[in-house]
């Protein structure tokens, strides 16, 4: 789950979005990313790994969600 989170985060950071390169599934991808991030943060919180939970939440808050 953590590898999926990191992979999706890297894809959003390195993705090139422009008028010529439109991703029509971006809303779905961002919705999945936000749900995954919330679940991962809650798992880290349950395990007592608060620094990791804060990192995941901070990463999610820095994204421009639809």
OpenMM code with the backbone's topology and positions (N, CA, C; nanometers):
from openmm import Vec3, app, unit

residues = "UNK UNK UNK UNK UNK UNK UNK UNK UNK UNK UNK UNK UNK UNK UNK UNK UNK UNK UNK UNK UNK UNK UNK UNK UNK UNK UNK UNK UNK UNK UNK UNK UNK UNK UNK UNK UNK UNK UNK UNK UNK UNK UNK UNK UNK UNK UNK UNK UNK UNK UNK UNK UNK UNK UNK UNK UNK UNK UNK UNK UNK UNK UNK UNK UNK UNK".split()
positions = [
    Vec3(0.0835, -0.1189, 0.0000),
    Vec3(0.0000, 0.0000, 0.0000),
    Vec3(0.0881, 0.1253, 0.0000),
    Vec3(0.1961, 0.1186, 0.0769),
    Vec3(0.2861, 0.2336, 0.0812),
    Vec3(0.3561, 0.2542, -0.0532),
    Vec3(0.3933, 0.1442, -0.1194),
    Vec3(0.4571, 0.1543, -0.2501),
    Vec3(0.3606, 0.2125, -0.3535),
    Vec3(0.2345, 0.1762, -0.3441),
    Vec3(0.1326, 0.2317, -0.4341),
    Vec3(0.1175, 0.3814, -0.4116),
    Vec3(0.1156, 0.4224, -0.2845),
    Vec3(0.1060, 0.5647, -0.2512),
    Vec3(0.2237, 0.6424, -0.3092),
    Vec3(0.3444, 0.5897, -0.2890),
    Vec3(0.4637, 0.6582, -0.3400),
    Vec3(0.4631, 0.6632, -0.4923),
    Vec3(0.4226, 0.5539, -0.5554),
    Vec3(0.4172, 0.5506, -0.7010),
    Vec3(0.3184, 0.6499, -0.7587),
    Vec3(0.2005, 0.6567, -0.6990),
    Vec3(0.1005, 0.7527, -0.7478),
    Vec3(0.1458, 0.8957, -0.7217),
    Vec3(0.2092, 0.9192, -0.6082),
    Vec3(0.2578, 1.0529, -0.5772),
    Vec3(0.3636, 1.0956, -0.6787),
    Vec3(0.4563, 1.0055, -0.7104),
    Vec3(0.5581, 1.0360, -0.8115),
    Vec3(0.4961, 1.0619, -0.9477),
    Vec3(0.3928, 0.9867, -0.9812),
    Vec3(0.3266, 1.0063, -1.1107),
    Vec3(0.2629, 1.1446, -1.1194),
    Vec3(0.2046, 1.1917, -1.0091),
    Vec3(0.1445, 1.3249, -1.0109),
    Vec3(0.2505, 1.4346, -1.0114),
    Vec3(0.3633, 1.4095, -0.9469),
    Vec3(0.4704, 1.5089, -0.9446),
    Vec3(0.5358, 1.5206, -1.0817),
    Vec3(0.5627, 1.4075, -1.1454),
    Vec3(0.6363, 1.4055, -1.2719),
    Vec3(0.5471, 1.4115, -1.3950),
    Vec3(0.4165, 1.4056, -1.3765),
    Vec3(0.3246, 1.4095, -1.4901),
    Vec3(0.3237, 1.5450, -1.5581),
    Vec3(0.3108, 1.5419, -1.6888),
    Vec3(0.3046, 1.6649, -1.7676),
    Vec3(0.1613, 1.6809, -1.8159),
    Vec3(0.0953, 1.7826, -1.7654),
    Vec3(-0.0426, 1.8098, -1.8036),
    Vec3(-0.0480, 1.9444, -1.8745),
    Vec3(-0.1033, 1.9437, -1.9941),
    Vec3(-0.1142, 2.0663, -2.0732),
    Vec3(-0.2340, 2.0522, -2.1658),
    Vec3(-0.2545, 2.1524, -2.2468),
    Vec3(-0.3655, 2.1484, -2.3418),
    Vec3(-0.3448, 2.0368, -2.4448),
    Vec3(-0.2192, 2.0046, -2.4733),
    Vec3(-0.1892, 1.8979, -2.5695),
    Vec3(-0.1924, 1.7596, -2.5060),
    Vec3(-0.1734, 1.7531, -2.3756),
    Vec3(-0.1666, 1.6257, -2.3055),
    Vec3(-0.2720, 1.6254, -2.1943),
    Vec3(-0.3955, 1.5982, -2.2316),
    Vec3(-0.5069, 1.6013, -2.1372),
    Vec3(-0.5319, 1.4612, -2.0833),
    Vec3(-0.5434, 1.4512, -1.9521),
    Vec3(-0.5748, 1.3239, -1.8878),
    Vec3(-0.7204, 1.3301, -1.8426),
    Vec3(-0.8068, 1.2627, -1.9152),
    Vec3(-0.9493, 1.2672, -1.8857),
    Vec3(-0.9865, 1.1850, -1.7634),
    Vec3(-0.8972, 1.1028, -1.7167),
    Vec3(-0.9200, 1.0201, -1.5983),
    Vec3(-0.8557, 1.0800, -1.4733),
    Vec3(-0.8090, 1.2032, -1.4804),
    Vec3(-0.7377, 1.2640, -1.3686),
    Vec3(-0.8245, 1.2740, -1.2436),
    Vec3(-0.9514, 1.3069, -1.2589),
    Vec3(-1.0398, 1.3153, -1.1424),
    Vec3(-1.0494, 1.1814, -1.0700),
    Vec3(-1.0633, 1.0736, -1.1469),
    Vec3(-1.0702, 0.9403, -1.0861),
    Vec3(-0.9392, 0.9055, -1.0166),
    Vec3(-0.8284, 0.9355, -1.0810),
    Vec3(-0.6976, 0.9049, -1.0240),
    Vec3(-0.6744, 0.9829, -0.8949),
    Vec3(-0.7122, 1.1092, -0.8929),
    Vec3(-0.6950, 1.1896, -0.7722),
    Vec3(-0.7875, 1.1414, -0.6610),
    Vec3(-0.9053, 1.0961, -0.6959),
    Vec3(-0.9974, 1.0420, -0.5960),
    Vec3(-0.9401, 0.9142, -0.5344),
    Vec3(-0.8865, 0.8278, -0.6171),
    Vec3(-0.8236, 0.7049, -0.5675),
    Vec3(-0.7026, 0.7392, -0.4814),
    Vec3(-0.6219, 0.8339, -0.5259),
    Vec3(-0.5035, 0.8748, -0.4505),
    Vec3(-0.5412, 0.9316, -0.3139),
    Vec3(-0.6445, 1.0139, -0.3110),
    Vec3(-0.6847, 1.0726, -0.1823),
    Vec3(-0.7403, 0.9666, -0.0883),
    Vec3(-0.8201, 0.8745, -0.1395),
    Vec3(-0.8729, 0.7666, -0.0549),
    Vec3(-0.7603, 0.6759, -0.0041),
    Vec3(-0.6666, 0.6428, -0.0907),
    Vec3(-0.5527, 0.5615, -0.0509),
    Vec3(-0.4695, 0.6324, 0.0555),
    Vec3(-0.4494, 0.7606, 0.0387),
    Vec3(-0.3713, 0.8385, 0.1341),
    Vec3(-0.4378, 0.8410, 0.2709),
    Vec3(-0.5679, 0.8575, 0.2726),
    Vec3(-0.6417, 0.8603, 0.3995),
    Vec3(-0.6309, 0.7255, 0.4700),
    Vec3(-0.6497, 0.6169, 0.3949),
    Vec3(-0.6377, 0.4829, 0.4541),
    Vec3(-0.4968, 0.4579, 0.5068),
    Vec3(-0.3965, 0.4953, 0.4301),
    Vec3(-0.2586, 0.4742, 0.4722),
    Vec3(-0.2266, 0.5559, 0.5966),
    Vec3(-0.2729, 0.6793, 0.6015),
    Vec3(-0.2491, 0.7630, 0.7202),
    Vec3(-0.3158, 0.7035, 0.8437),
    Vec3(-0.4344, 0.6499, 0.8264),
    Vec3(-0.5025, 0.5881, 0.9407),
    Vec3(-0.4322, 0.4614, 0.9871),
    Vec3(-0.3767, 0.3849, 0.8935),
    Vec3(-0.2999, 0.2657, 0.9306),
    Vec3(-0.1750, 0.3058, 1.0095),
    Vec3(-0.1032, 0.4071, 0.9602),
    Vec3(0.0148, 0.4546, 1.0318),
    Vec3(-0.0232, 0.5063, 1.1702),
    Vec3(-0.1354, 0.5768, 1.1789),
    Vec3(-0.1807, 0.6286, 1.3081),
    Vec3(-0.2114, 0.5133, 1.4038),
    Vec3(-0.2769, 0.4104, 1.3546),
    Vec3(-0.3105, 0.2944, 1.4378),
    Vec3(-0.1846, 0.2225, 1.4870),
    Vec3(-0.0826, 0.2170, 1.4008),
    Vec3(0.0422, 0.1514, 1.4372),
    Vec3(0.1300, 0.2391, 1.5262),
    Vec3(0.0893, 0.3638, 1.5501),
    Vec3(0.1669, 0.4545, 1.6335),
    Vec3(0.2813, 0.5223, 1.5608),
    Vec3(0.2808, 0.5146, 1.4286),
    Vec3(0.3840, 0.5789, 1.3473),
    Vec3(0.3338, 0.7162, 1.3040),
    Vec3(0.3289, 0.8073, 1.4002),
    Vec3(0.2678, 0.9383, 1.3767),
    Vec3(0.3460, 1.0229, 1.2758),
    Vec3(0.4777, 1.0104, 1.2725),
    Vec3(0.5561, 1.0881, 1.1758),
    Vec3(0.5197, 1.0499, 1.0327),
    Vec3(0.5020, 0.9205, 1.0083),
    Vec3(0.4633, 0.8756, 0.8743),
    Vec3(0.3213, 0.9195, 0.8409),
    Vec3(0.2315, 0.9154, 0.9384),
    Vec3(0.0938, 0.9595, 0.9153),
    Vec3(0.0908, 1.1073, 0.8792),
    Vec3(0.1700, 1.1867, 0.9485),
    Vec3(0.1765, 1.3307, 0.9192),
    Vec3(0.2357, 1.3543, 0.7810),
    Vec3(0.3364, 1.2757, 0.7436),
    Vec3(0.3982, 1.2906, 0.6108),
    Vec3(0.2970, 1.2617, 0.5004),
    Vec3(0.2186, 1.1554, 0.5175),
    Vec3(0.1178, 1.1199, 0.4183),
    Vec3(0.0115, 1.2296, 0.4092),
    Vec3(-0.0339, 1.2782, 0.5234),
    Vec3(-0.1349, 1.3844, 0.5246),
    Vec3(-0.0811, 1.5122, 0.4611),
    Vec3(0.0435, 1.5446, 0.4908),
    Vec3(0.1051, 1.6643, 0.4334),
    Vec3(0.1168, 1.6528, 0.2823),
    Vec3(0.1541, 1.5340, 0.2348),
    Vec3(0.1624, 1.5109, 0.0905),
    Vec3(0.0258, 1.5280, 0.0250),
    Vec3(-0.0761, 1.4753, 0.0896),
    Vec3(-0.2115, 1.4873, 0.0350),
    Vec3(-0.2588, 1.6322, 0.0345),
    Vec3(-0.2270, 1.7063, 0.1394),
    Vec3(-0.2712, 1.8452, 0.1473),
    Vec3(-0.2022, 1.9353, 0.0458),
    Vec3(-0.0879, 1.8946, -0.0028),
    Vec3(-0.0140, 1.9755, -0.1010),
    Vec3(-0.0650, 1.9553, -0.2428),
    Vec3(-0.1506, 1.8578, -0.2646),
    Vec3(-0.2052, 1.8310, -0.3979),
    Vec3(-0.3264, 1.9198, -0.4251),
    Vec3(-0.3427, 1.9573, -0.5504),
    Vec3(-0.4598, 2.0332, -0.5933),
    Vec3(-0.5682, 1.9328, -0.6316),
    Vec3(-0.6494, 1.8952, -0.5338),
    Vec3(-0.7520, 1.7952, -0.5582),
    Vec3(-0.8699, 1.8551, -0.6346),
    Vec3(-0.9374, 1.7725, -0.7147),
    Vec3(-1.0531, 1.8246, -0.7904),
    Vec3(-1.1702, 1.8576, -0.6994),
] * unit.nanometer
topology = app.Topology()
chain = topology.addChain("A")
for resn in residues:
    res = topology.addResidue(resn, chain)
    for name in ("N", "CA", "C"):
        topology.addAtom(name, app.Element.getBySymbol(name[0]), res)
